[in-house]
């Protein structure tokens, strides 16, 4: 489960500590602006996997639609 934080709270937190938690502890952090999710901090390995999956899905969609 992702940890939620808002933009104001993020300003007061140590960015290095957040990055350590994301990378070492594999903790996802969702950043909210007035209760609306606007961004996420995720480990680079998860990001790479996600982009690979999305690229494959996009390629399959293009083959199916003939684009």
Backbone as XML, in Angstrom:
<?xml version="1.0"?>
<chain id="A" units="angstrom">
  <residue number="1" name="UNK">
    <atom name="N" x="0.846" y="-1.179" z="0.000"/>
    <atom name="CA" x="0.000" y="0.000" z="0.000"/>
    <atom name="C" x="0.889" y="1.239" z="0.000"/>
  </residue>
  <residue number="2" name="UNK">
    <atom name="N" x="0.529" y="2.205" z="-0.765"/>
    <atom name="CA" x="1.311" y="3.435" z="-0.859"/>
    <atom name="C" x="1.044" y="4.328" z="0.348"/>
  </residue>
  <residue number="3" name="UNK">
    <atom name="N" x="2.093" y="5.012" z="0.739"/>
    <atom name="CA" x="1.985" y="5.996" z="1.810"/>
    <atom name="C" x="1.542" y="7.301" z="1.167"/>
  </residue>
  <residue number="4" name="UNK">
    <atom name="N" x="0.560" y="7.969" z="1.769"/>
    <atom name="CA" x="0.067" y="9.231" z="1.244"/>
    <atom name="C" x="0.712" y="10.383" z="1.993"/>
  </residue>
  <residue number="5" name="UNK">
    <atom name="N" x="1.069" y="11.424" z="1.257"/>
    <atom name="CA" x="1.552" y="12.656" z="1.870"/>
    <atom name="C" x="1.057" y="13.811" z="1.017"/>
  </residue>
  <residue number="6" name="UNK">
    <atom name="N" x="0.798" y="14.959" z="1.638"/>
    <atom name="CA" x="0.372" y="16.103" z="0.837"/>
    <atom name="C" x="1.553" y="17.017" z="0.567"/>
  </residue>
  <residue number="7" name="UNK">
    <atom name="N" x="1.378" y="17.928" z="-0.353"/>
    <atom name="CA" x="2.472" y="18.787" z="-0.789"/>
    <atom name="C" x="3.034" y="19.600" z="0.375"/>
  </residue>
  <residue number="8" name="UNK">
    <atom name="N" x="2.183" y="20.137" z="1.231"/>
    <atom name="CA" x="2.670" y="20.927" z="2.362"/>
    <atom name="C" x="3.531" y="20.088" z="3.296"/>
  </residue>
  <residue number="9" name="UNK">
    <atom name="N" x="3.115" y="18.871" z="3.584"/>
    <atom name="CA" x="3.898" y="17.993" z="4.450"/>
    <atom name="C" x="5.203" y="17.598" z="3.773"/>
  </residue>
  <residue number="10" name="UNK">
    <atom name="N" x="5.170" y="17.449" z="2.466"/>
    <atom name="CA" x="6.363" y="17.079" z="1.714"/>
    <atom name="C" x="7.444" y="18.147" z="1.827"/>
  </residue>
  <residue number="11" name="UNK">
    <atom name="N" x="7.044" y="19.393" z="1.848"/>
    <atom name="CA" x="8.012" y="20.495" z="1.949"/>
    <atom name="C" x="8.809" y="20.428" z="3.245"/>
  </residue>
  <residue number="12" name="UNK">
    <atom name="N" x="8.204" y="19.929" z="4.295"/>
    <atom name="CA" x="8.881" y="19.891" z="5.588"/>
    <atom name="C" x="9.665" y="18.595" z="5.804"/>
  </residue>
  <residue number="13" name="UNK">
    <atom name="N" x="9.589" y="17.649" z="4.858"/>
    <atom name="CA" x="10.273" y="16.368" z="5.009"/>
    <atom name="C" x="11.618" y="16.387" z="4.286"/>
  </residue>
  <residue number="14" name="UNK">
    <atom name="N" x="12.504" y="15.557" z="4.730"/>
    <atom name="CA" x="13.823" y="15.433" z="4.136"/>
    <atom name="C" x="13.716" y="14.593" z="2.866"/>
  </residue>
  <residue number="15" name="UNK">
    <atom name="N" x="14.027" y="15.187" z="1.717"/>
    <atom name="CA" x="13.903" y="14.483" z="0.446"/>
    <atom name="C" x="14.792" y="13.243" z="0.407"/>
  </residue>
  <residue number="16" name="UNK">
    <atom name="N" x="15.979" y="13.347" z="0.963"/>
    <atom name="CA" x="16.883" y="12.203" z="0.997"/>
    <atom name="C" x="16.283" y="11.024" z="1.743"/>
  </residue>
  <residue number="17" name="UNK">
    <atom name="N" x="15.594" y="11.306" z="2.841"/>
    <atom name="CA" x="14.952" y="10.243" z="3.615"/>
    <atom name="C" x="13.814" y="9.611" z="2.817"/>
  </residue>
  <residue number="18" name="UNK">
    <atom name="N" x="13.038" y="10.415" z="2.109"/>
    <atom name="CA" x="11.958" y="9.866" z="1.285"/>
    <atom name="C" x="12.522" y="8.979" z="0.178"/>
  </residue>
  <residue number="19" name="UNK">
    <atom name="N" x="13.589" y="9.425" z="-0.449"/>
    <atom name="CA" x="14.214" y="8.629" z="-1.511"/>
    <atom name="C" x="14.759" y="7.320" z="-0.952"/>
  </residue>
  <residue number="20" name="UNK">
    <atom name="N" x="15.372" y="7.363" z="0.219"/>
    <atom name="CA" x="15.875" y="6.137" z="0.849"/>
    <atom name="C" x="14.741" y="5.165" z="1.096"/>
  </residue>
  <residue number="21" name="UNK">
    <atom name="N" x="13.613" y="5.666" z="1.610"/>
    <atom name="CA" x="12.475" y="4.788" z="1.897"/>
    <atom name="C" x="11.916" y="4.175" z="0.618"/>
  </residue>
  <residue number="22" name="UNK">
    <atom name="N" x="11.887" y="4.951" z="-0.443"/>
    <atom name="CA" x="11.384" y="4.439" z="-1.718"/>
    <atom name="C" x="12.349" y="3.393" z="-2.280"/>
  </residue>
  <residue number="23" name="UNK">
    <atom name="N" x="13.634" y="3.684" z="-2.266"/>
    <atom name="CA" x="14.605" y="2.783" z="-2.880"/>
    <atom name="C" x="14.914" y="1.561" z="-2.005"/>
  </residue>
  <residue number="24" name="UNK">
    <atom name="N" x="15.243" y="1.790" z="-0.761"/>
    <atom name="CA" x="15.663" y="0.675" z="0.099"/>
    <atom name="C" x="14.482" y="-0.095" z="0.690"/>
  </residue>
  <residue number="25" name="UNK">
    <atom name="N" x="13.484" y="0.623" z="1.157"/>
    <atom name="CA" x="12.343" y="-0.022" z="1.810"/>
    <atom name="C" x="11.234" y="-0.393" z="0.829"/>
  </residue>
  <residue number="26" name="UNK">
    <atom name="N" x="11.407" y="0.008" z="-0.442"/>
    <atom name="CA" x="10.411" y="-0.273" z="-1.496"/>
    <atom name="C" x="9.045" y="0.299" z="-1.128"/>
  </residue>
  <residue number="27" name="UNK">
    <atom name="N" x="9.036" y="1.455" z="-0.492"/>
    <atom name="CA" x="7.795" y="2.125" z="-0.092"/>
    <atom name="C" x="7.373" y="3.089" z="-1.201"/>
  </residue>
  <residue number="28" name="UNK">
    <atom name="N" x="6.151" y="2.963" z="-1.689"/>
    <atom name="CA" x="5.615" y="3.900" z="-2.671"/>
    <atom name="C" x="5.022" y="5.084" z="-1.915"/>
  </residue>
  <residue number="29" name="UNK">
    <atom name="N" x="5.219" y="6.284" z="-2.458"/>
    <atom name="CA" x="4.694" y="7.481" z="-1.818"/>
    <atom name="C" x="3.850" y="8.240" z="-2.833"/>
  </residue>
  <residue number="30" name="UNK">
    <atom name="N" x="2.599" y="8.459" z="-2.510"/>
    <atom name="CA" x="1.687" y="9.219" z="-3.356"/>
    <atom name="C" x="1.580" y="10.619" z="-2.780"/>
  </residue>
  <residue number="31" name="UNK">
    <atom name="N" x="1.781" y="11.614" z="-3.627"/>
    <atom name="CA" x="1.737" y="13.006" z="-3.202"/>
    <atom name="C" x="0.393" y="13.589" z="-3.613"/>
  </residue>
  <residue number="32" name="UNK">
    <atom name="N" x="-0.270" y="14.200" z="-2.652"/>
    <atom name="CA" x="-1.586" y="14.781" z="-2.888"/>
    <atom name="C" x="-1.524" y="16.302" z="-2.814"/>
  </residue>
  <residue number="33" name="UNK">
    <atom name="N" x="-2.360" y="16.942" z="-3.587"/>
    <atom name="CA" x="-2.562" y="18.383" z="-3.510"/>
    <atom name="C" x="-4.031" y="18.588" z="-3.164"/>
  </residue>
  <residue number="34" name="UNK">
    <atom name="N" x="-4.281" y="18.981" z="-1.937"/>
    <atom name="CA" x="-5.649" y="19.175" z="-1.439"/>
    <atom name="C" x="-6.490" y="17.925" z="-1.654"/>
  </residue>
  <residue number="35" name="UNK">
    <atom name="N" x="-5.991" y="16.805" z="-1.219"/>
    <atom name="CA" x="-6.618" y="15.473" z="-1.240"/>
    <atom name="C" x="-6.719" y="14.832" z="-2.624"/>
  </residue>
  <residue number="36" name="UNK">
    <atom name="N" x="-6.163" y="15.470" z="-3.660"/>
    <atom name="CA" x="-6.167" y="14.866" z="-4.994"/>
    <atom name="C" x="-4.769" y="14.335" z="-5.304"/>
  </residue>
  <residue number="37" name="UNK">
    <atom name="N" x="-4.636" y="13.050" z="-5.596"/>
    <atom name="CA" x="-3.324" y="12.505" z="-5.952"/>
    <atom name="C" x="-2.798" y="13.176" z="-7.223"/>
  </residue>
  <residue number="38" name="UNK">
    <atom name="N" x="-1.538" y="13.654" z="-7.183"/>
    <atom name="CA" x="-0.968" y="14.357" z="-8.329"/>
    <atom name="C" x="0.356" y="13.766" z="-8.801"/>
  </residue>
  <residue number="39" name="UNK">
    <atom name="N" x="1.022" y="12.977" z="-7.962"/>
    <atom name="CA" x="2.315" y="12.404" z="-8.337"/>
    <atom name="C" x="2.617" y="11.228" z="-7.426"/>
  </residue>
  <residue number="40" name="UNK">
    <atom name="N" x="3.622" y="10.441" z="-7.832"/>
    <atom name="CA" x="4.037" y="9.307" z="-7.005"/>
    <atom name="C" x="5.546" y="9.158" z="-7.074"/>
  </residue>
  <residue number="41" name="UNK">
    <atom name="N" x="6.130" y="8.778" z="-5.956"/>
    <atom name="CA" x="7.537" y="8.402" z="-5.899"/>
    <atom name="C" x="7.573" y="6.886" z="-5.804"/>
  </residue>
  <residue number="42" name="UNK">
    <atom name="N" x="8.224" y="6.243" z="-6.791"/>
    <atom name="CA" x="8.340" y="4.786" z="-6.788"/>
    <atom name="C" x="9.786" y="4.408" z="-7.090"/>
  </residue>
  <residue number="43" name="UNK">
    <atom name="N" x="10.178" y="3.229" z="-6.668"/>
    <atom name="CA" x="11.517" y="2.730" z="-6.914"/>
    <atom name="C" x="11.772" y="2.629" z="-8.412"/>
  </residue>
  <residue number="44" name="UNK">
    <atom name="N" x="13.013" y="2.888" z="-8.825"/>
    <atom name="CA" x="13.373" y="2.883" z="-10.240"/>
    <atom name="C" x="13.106" y="1.532" z="-10.902"/>
  </residue>
  <residue number="45" name="UNK">
    <atom name="N" x="13.295" y="0.445" z="-10.184"/>
    <atom name="CA" x="13.026" y="-0.876" z="-10.764"/>
    <atom name="C" x="11.546" y="-1.042" z="-11.077"/>
  </residue>
  <residue number="46" name="UNK">
    <atom name="N" x="10.701" y="-0.566" z="-10.191"/>
    <atom name="CA" x="9.256" y="-0.619" z="-10.434"/>
    <atom name="C" x="8.879" y="0.282" z="-11.605"/>
  </residue>
  <residue number="47" name="UNK">
    <atom name="N" x="9.503" y="1.451" z="-11.675"/>
    <atom name="CA" x="9.255" y="2.375" z="-12.785"/>
    <atom name="C" x="9.634" y="1.739" z="-14.121"/>
  </residue>
  <residue number="48" name="UNK">
    <atom name="N" x="10.812" y="1.117" z="-14.177"/>
    <atom name="CA" x="11.261" y="0.484" z="-15.416"/>
    <atom name="C" x="10.324" y="-0.641" z="-15.833"/>
  </residue>
  <residue number="49" name="UNK">
    <atom name="N" x="9.907" y="-1.449" z="-14.885"/>
    <atom name="CA" x="8.961" y="-2.524" z="-15.183"/>
    <atom name="C" x="7.635" y="-1.952" z="-15.685"/>
  </residue>
  <residue number="50" name="UNK">
    <atom name="N" x="7.158" y="-0.925" z="-15.023"/>
    <atom name="CA" x="5.897" y="-0.292" z="-15.422"/>
    <atom name="C" x="5.974" y="0.263" z="-16.840"/>
  </residue>
  <residue number="51" name="UNK">
    <atom name="N" x="7.070" y="0.948" z="-17.164"/>
    <atom name="CA" x="7.188" y="1.502" z="-18.514"/>
    <atom name="C" x="7.303" y="0.396" z="-19.565"/>
  </residue>
  <residue number="52" name="UNK">
    <atom name="N" x="7.983" y="-0.697" z="-19.234"/>
    <atom name="CA" x="8.063" y="-1.827" z="-20.172"/>
    <atom name="C" x="6.680" y="-2.413" z="-20.435"/>
  </residue>
  <residue number="53" name="UNK">
    <atom name="N" x="5.915" y="-2.610" z="-19.393"/>
    <atom name="CA" x="4.567" y="-3.163" z="-19.533"/>
    <atom name="C" x="3.688" y="-2.219" z="-20.347"/>
  </residue>
  <residue number="54" name="UNK">
    <atom name="N" x="3.764" y="-0.940" z="-20.054"/>
    <atom name="CA" x="2.952" y="0.035" z="-20.792"/>
    <atom name="C" x="3.377" y="0.121" z="-22.259"/>
  </residue>
  <residue number="55" name="UNK">
    <atom name="N" x="4.691" y="0.065" z="-22.514"/>
    <atom name="CA" x="5.169" y="0.091" z="-23.903"/>
    <atom name="C" x="4.668" y="-1.127" z="-24.670"/>
  </residue>
  <residue number="56" name="UNK">
    <atom name="N" x="4.716" y="-2.309" z="-24.025"/>
    <atom name="CA" x="4.219" y="-3.531" z="-24.670"/>
    <atom name="C" x="2.723" y="-3.424" z="-24.947"/>
  </residue>
  <residue number="57" name="UNK">
    <atom name="N" x="1.981" y="-2.926" z="-23.975"/>
    <atom name="CA" x="0.535" y="-2.786" z="-24.143"/>
    <atom name="C" x="0.220" y="-1.799" z="-25.264"/>
  </residue>
  <residue number="58" name="UNK">
    <atom name="N" x="0.979" y="-0.721" z="-25.340"/>
    <atom name="CA" x="0.784" y="0.261" z="-26.408"/>
    <atom name="C" x="1.086" y="-0.363" z="-27.766"/>
  </residue>
  <residue number="59" name="UNK">
    <atom name="N" x="2.146" y="-1.155" z="-27.849"/>
    <atom name="CA" x="2.487" y="-1.835" z="-29.100"/>
    <atom name="C" x="1.408" y="-2.806" z="-29.518"/>
  </residue>
  <residue number="60" name="UNK">
    <atom name="N" x="0.865" y="-3.557" z="-28.569"/>
    <atom name="CA" x="-0.210" y="-4.502" z="-28.869"/>
    <atom name="C" x="-1.463" y="-3.765" z="-29.317"/>
  </residue>
  <residue number="61" name="UNK">
    <atom name="N" x="-1.726" y="-2.626" z="-28.694"/>
    <atom name="CA" x="-2.901" y="-1.841" z="-29.056"/>
    <atom name="C" x="-2.744" y="-1.317" z="-30.486"/>
  </residue>
  <residue number="62" name="UNK">
    <atom name="N" x="-1.534" y="-0.881" z="-30.836"/>
    <atom name="CA" x="-1.293" y="-0.372" z="-32.186"/>
    <atom name="C" x="-1.431" y="-1.465" z="-33.233"/>
  </residue>
  <residue number="63" name="UNK">
    <atom name="N" x="-0.991" y="-2.683" z="-32.923"/>
    <atom name="CA" x="-1.138" y="-3.793" z="-33.855"/>
    <atom name="C" x="-2.607" y="-4.127" z="-34.038"/>
  </residue>
  <residue number="64" name="UNK">
    <atom name="N" x="-3.367" y="-4.129" z="-32.959"/>
    <atom name="CA" x="-4.783" y="-4.457" z="-33.006"/>
    <atom name="C" x="-5.574" y="-3.420" z="-33.810"/>
  </residue>
  <residue number="65" name="UNK">
    <atom name="N" x="-5.238" y="-2.141" z="-33.607"/>
    <atom name="CA" x="-5.998" y="-1.082" z="-34.267"/>
    <atom name="C" x="-5.426" y="-0.711" z="-35.632"/>
  </residue>
  <residue number="66" name="UNK">
    <atom name="N" x="-4.238" y="-1.254" z="-35.964"/>
    <atom name="CA" x="-3.626" y="-0.943" z="-37.242"/>
    <atom name="C" x="-2.952" y="0.410" z="-37.274"/>
  </residue>
  <residue number="67" name="UNK">
    <atom name="N" x="-2.695" y="0.979" z="-36.107"/>
    <atom name="CA" x="-2.056" y="2.312" z="-36.070"/>
    <atom name="C" x="-0.565" y="2.217" z="-36.282"/>
  </residue>
</chain>
